[in-house]
């Protein structure tokens, strides 16, 4: 019922409708759109009857038979083309099959041979490489065991050294037996640490021993 | 240069089994029509999804008043054998070329054109006479 409004924001060309001013930024167009399918015919067209297309009776008569003949002929031509195509296909396939099979067999055996040769070569390479690796491994094991022994030896020596040092030091230990002598020795031998050392290493004793 | 849509994937698979037409596809540019005679799936648009081109048709007559047509008869044979349907215009062209039988509409069209030309000539003659008599 109400016409839809459609606005065009940008006007690049000259004004088409006479009523719109030149400087208007938006031009409104009333758009009717398509009629809904349930709506009835317009009253001006309610009693409209279409005139059938004019047919020339001579042409019509001619065309009726002419079309039938034409269709028959075209059908025959199409069938002919189909038969030719099928015959050609059959011929091509028949000639090619044997040749193709032979070629495929040859190709197959050639590839199998190539593959076998390649595998053989790789196998030989692998054997050589593995032997070399085995030898290297044996060598490495030997070296490792030697190193290990050496380390053990060094360890033993260090331990022995420590033990020896301790034994040496234990000779000067003060035990319950030596305690009287040690005390007397210490008392009778006073040490004076009240000295200074200059840069050249000369000891300068200024403060005397007290007590 | 004309761009064609390429049939890819599922669409191509769907179109493979459907009906095909031998018809004219409009190429060329403004004020210069030119047709390719083309094999295409029938429901596709006029210029879309072309499967193969099988000829050309130039509707503008050349310097010798000829409308040139080219046809690839081998491929046409294949497609007709497989079941492609030529449209009325293409069927008429093939009939005039002698590849298919003559289409029934060709003589009808020729007759109509002839009649129109005669009427136009008569009208021109009458107007010429009238203008002569008017002058006198």
Interface residues (C-beta under 8 A of the other chain):
Chain A: X59 X62 X63 X66 X67 X70 X73 X74 X77 X78 X81 X82 X84 X85
Chain B: X77 X78 X80 X81 X82 X83 X100 X101 X102 X103 X104 X105 X108
